[in-house]
């Protein structure tokens, strides 16, 4: 089975499972789990931040960040299609009373910073207090230019705001740009780093920032029921991924480029250029996309059925499967 729906479908490798089984553990709520403590220190150092906090998911680390930056009735600025706004069930508003101010996203995955600046609220009791700008890297597989992130930093500094990064796939950006994690995280007050996508762990995300920020996030994690006990087995998988699954992301990128190139030769679809591990295929209708999806499933290839179909390469998609996938698409389109 070749599952292209997401890089979240990856299975832990046998070696990763061995590392998890062998991990020394303790009660993390008491701060006694040595594997978690070491992993948090390692990720904080790699990201160039003072401290780090492990959580179960990227959704949780993003929520912890928003709750730690903003009080009830305060506002965060965010893209309409960014994960923190669209795909996290409105947690910031529901659980934190935080008001989102969404913006349309530019073709390159950025926000128009001039438009963002216009929506920063003045100090007036009629308005929510603007507190935070939340960005993404990568977004829909696009790497956001570092110069843009530095411009965003200058903007928030000008207005006394904080800057958060949903870095669910920031290691894809690391590999694509050749920059260090610390370099890409430098403009941000906080970064959420997910390990259960391209890095292939079964669970886990890490939030990084300064010590006072992580102290607040720790309290919010407890309140949300996110405190874990002998979770060193999770940290061990994440530690293994840092050692063995970062550089191999280049294979996913190469496979995505090859897949995009192969699919672009087919008639009846429009394929967007691939930068990292995502290929977007546009169909003339939703019905056509569904027909192709159904045909591919019969060939043991699983994809979504959206009119703008996302195909994601990952640990479970070997290079020698790309030609098979392209052939299956051709058969589905011309059937």
C-alpha positions in Angstrom: 0.0 0.0 0.0 1.3 3.4 -1.0 -0.4 6.1 1.1 0.2 9.6 -0.3 -2.5 11.4 1.8 0.0 12.8 4.3 3.5 12.3 5.9 1.6 11.6 9.2 0.8 8.1 8.0 4.4 7.0 8.4 5.1 3.9 10.6 7.9 3.8 13.1 10.8 1.8 11.8 12.1 -1.4 13.5 15.1 0.5 14.8 13.0 3.3 16.1 10.8 0.8 18.0 13.9 -0.7 19.5 15.0 2.7 20.7 11.6 3.3 22.2 11.7 -0.1 24.0 15.1 0.5 25.5 14.5 4.1 26.7 15.0 4.8 30.4 11.8 6.5 31.7 10.5 8.3 34.8 7.5 10.4 35.7 7.7 13.4 33.5 5.1 15.4 35.5 7.6 15.3 38.3 10.4 16.2 35.8 11.9 12.7 36.4 12.0 11.2 32.9 15.6 11.3 31.8 14.9 10.7 28.1 12.4 13.5 27.9 14.7 15.9 29.8 17.6 15.1 27.4 15.4 15.4 24.3 14.0 18.8 25.5 17.5 20.1 26.1 18.7 18.8 22.8 15.9 20.4 20.8 16.2 23.7 22.6 19.9 23.8 21.8 19.3 22.9 18.2 16.7 25.6 17.9 18.9 28.2 19.6 16.3 28.8 22.4 16.6 28.6 26.2 14.0 25.9 26.8 11.7 23.3 25.3 8.6 21.4 26.2 7.4 18.1 24.8 3.7 17.5 24.0 1.6 15.0 22.2 0.9 16.8 19.0 1.7 19.9 16.9 -1.9 21.1 17.5 -1.2 21.0 21.3 2.2 22.8 21.0 0.6 25.5 18.8 -2.3 25.9 21.3 0.2 26.1 24.2 2.0 28.8 22.4 -1.1 30.9 21.7 -2.3 30.5 25.3 1.1 31.4 26.7 1.5 34.5 24.5 -2.1 35.9 24.7 -4.6 36.6 27.4 -8.4 36.4 27.0 -9.7 39.1 24.7 -6.4 39.5 23.0 -5.7 38.9 19.4 -3.4 37.0 17.1 -2.8 37.7 13.4 -2.7 34.6 11.2 -3.2 33.3 7.7 -6.7 32.0 6.6 -5.1 28.7 5.6 -2.5 28.4 8.3 -2.9 25.4 10.5 -3.3 27.3 13.8 -6.4 29.0 12.4 -8.1 26.6 10.1 -7.2 23.1 11.2 -7.0 23.2 15.0 -10.7 23.3 15.8 -10.7 26.9 17.0 -8.9 25.9 20.2 -7.4 29.3 20.8 -10.8 31.0 20.7 -12.8 28.2 22.5 -10.3 27.4 25.2 -8.3 30.7 25.5 -10.8 33.4 24.5 -8.2 34.6 22.0 -9.5 36.5 18.9 -8.0 35.5 15.5 -7.5 38.1 12.8 -7.1 36.1 9.6 -5.5 37.2 6.3 -5.5 35.8 2.8 -2.3 34.0 2.0 -0.1 35.0 -0.9 0.9 32.6 -3.6 4.3 32.0 -2.0 2.7 31.1 1.4 3.4 34.4 3.1 1.1 37.1 4.4 1.2 40.7 3.0 3.0 42.4 5.9 1.6 45.8 4.8 -1.9 44.4 5.2 -1.0 42.8 8.5 0.3 46.2 9.8 -2.9 47.9 8.9 -4.9 45.4 11.0 -2.8 45.9 14.2 -5.3 47.4 16.5 -4.7 50.8 18.2 -4.8 51.0 22.0 -8.6 51.5 22.3 -11.1 49.7 24.6 -13.3 49.0 21.6 -10.8 46.6 20.1 -9.1 43.4 21.2 -5.4 43.9 22.1 -3.2 42.7 19.2 -0.5 40.5 20.8 0.9 38.0 18.3 1.7 37.2 14.7 1.6 33.5 13.9 3.3 32.2 10.7 4.2 28.8 9.1 7.2 27.2 7.5 6.8 25.2 5.4 3.3 26.1 4.1 1.7 23.6 1.6 5.2 22.4 1.0 6.6 25.9 0.2 9.6 27.2 2.0 9.1 30.7 3.3 12.1 32.9 2.5 14.2 33.8 5.6 14.4 37.4 4.5 10.6 37.5 4.8 10.7 36.1 8.4 13.3 38.8 9.3 10.9 41.4 7.9 8.1 40.0 10.0 10.4 40.2 13.1 11.0 43.9 12.3 7.3 44.5 12.1 6.4 42.8 15.4 9.3 44.6 17.1 8.0 48.0 15.8 4.6 47.3 17.4 5.7 45.4 20.5 4.2 42.1 19.4 5.4 38.5 19.7 6.1 36.1 16.8 5.2 32.4 16.7 6.1 29.8 14.1 4.1 26.7 13.3 7.2 24.8 12.3 5.4 21.4 11.9 7.7 20.8 8.9 10.5 23.2 9.7 13.0 20.4 9.2 11.9 20.1 5.6 12.8 23.8 5.4 16.2 23.1 7.1 17.0 20.4 4.4 15.7 22.5 1.5 17.6 25.7 2.4 20.7 24.2 4.0 20.2 26.6 7.0 20.5 25.4 10.5 17.4 24.9 12.7 18.7 27.7 15.0 19.0 30.1 12.0 15.4 29.4 10.8 14.0 29.7 14.4 16.0 32.9 15.3 13.4 35.5 14.3 10.7 33.8 16.5 9.8 34.0 20.1 8.4 30.5 20.0 8.4 27.6 17.5 6.3 24.5 17.4 8.2 21.5 15.9 6.3 18.4 15.0 8.1 15.0 14.8 5.2 12.8 13.6 5.3 14.0 10.0 8.4 13.8 7.9 10.5 12.7 10.8 8.4 9.6 11.1 7.7 9.3 14.9 4.3 7.9 15.9 3.6 10.8 18.2 5.2 14.0 19.6 5.9 17.6 19.1 8.2 20.1 20.9 7.6 23.8 21.7 10.7 26.0 22.1 11.1 29.5 23.5 12.6 31.3 26.5 12.4 29.9 30.0 9.6 32.1 31.2 7.5 31.3 28.1 8.1 27.6 28.5 7.2 27.8 32.2 3.8 29.3 31.2 3.4 26.7 28.5 4.1 23.9 31.1 1.2 25.2 33.3 -1.1 25.3 30.3 -0.1 21.8 29.3 -1.0 20.5 32.7 -4.4 22.3 32.6 -5.2 20.8 29.2 -4.4 17.3 30.4 -1.2 17.1 28.4 1.1 16.0 31.2 2.5 12.6 30.4 4.1 10.1 32.8 6.6 7.6 31.5 6.7 9.2 28.1 10.4 8.7 27.6 9.4 6.1 25.0 8.0 9.0 22.9 11.1 11.1 23.4 13.3 8.2 22.4 11.5 8.0 19.1 12.0 11.7 18.6 15.7 11.5 19.5 16.1 8.6 17.1 14.5 10.7 14.4 16.9 13.5 14.9 19.8 11.1 14.4 18.5 9.2 11.4 15.5 10.9 9.7 16.5 14.5 9.1 19.0 14.2 6.3 16.8 11.6 4.6 14.1 14.3 4.1 16.1 15.1 1.0 14.9 11.8 -0.5 11.3 12.8 0.1 12.0 16.1 -1.7 13.6 14.4 -4.6 10.7 11.9 -4.9 8.2 14.8 -4.8 10.1 16.6 -7.6 10.2 13.4 -9.7 6.5 12.8 -9.0 5.6 16.3 -10.0 7.7 16.0 -13.2 6.1 12.7 -14.2 2.5 13.9 -13.5 3.0 17.2 -15.3 3.4 15.2 -18.6 -0.2 13.9 -18.3 -3.1 15.6 -19.9 -6.3 16.6 -18.0 -4.5 17.8 -14.8 -2.5 20.8 -13.7 0.5 20.1 -11.4 1.9 22.8 -9.2 5.7 22.9 -8.9 7.1 21.0 -5.9 9.6 22.5 -3.4 9.8 20.0 -0.6 7.6 16.9 0.0 4.3 18.0 -1.4 2.8 17.8 -4.9 -0.5 19.5 -5.6 -2.6 18.2 -8.5 -5.5 20.2 -9.8 -8.5 18.6 -11.5 -11.1 20.1 -13.7 -13.8 19.0 -11.3 -14.3 17.3 -7.9 -16.0 14.4 -9.6 -13.0 13.8 -11.8 -10.7 13.8 -8.7 -13.0 11.3 -7.0 -12.9 9.0 -10.0 -9.1 9.1 -10.1 -8.9 8.5 -6.3 -11.2 5.5 -6.5 -9.2 4.0 -9.4 -5.9 4.5 -7.6 -7.2 2.8 -4.4 -7.9 -0.3 -6.5 -4.1 -0.2 -7.3 -3.3 0.0 -3.6 -2.4 3.7 -3.9 -4.3 5.9 -1.4 -4.8 9.6 -2.1 -7.3 12.2 -1.1 -10.2 13.1 -3.4 -10.1 16.9 -3.3 -10.2 18.8 -6.6 -6.9 20.2 -5.5 -5.3 16.9 -4.5 -2.3 16.9 -2.2 0.3 14.1 -2.7 2.9 13.8 0.1 6.1 11.9 -0.1 7.6 10.4 3.0 9.3 7.4 4.6 6.8 5.0 3.2 7.1 6.1 -0.4 10.4 4.7 -1.9 11.9 6.2 -5.0 11.1 3.1 -7.1 7.4 3.7 -6.5 7.3 7.0 -8.3 7.0 5.5 -11.7 4.3 3.1 -10.5 2.3 6.1 -9.1 2.6 8.1 -12.3 1.5 5.1 -14.4 -1.5 4.6 -12.2 -2.5 8.2 -12.6 -2.1 7.9 -16.3 -4.3 4.8 -16.4 -6.9 6.5 -14.2 -7.0 9.7 -16.3 -7.2 7.9 -19.6 -9.5 5.1 -18.5 
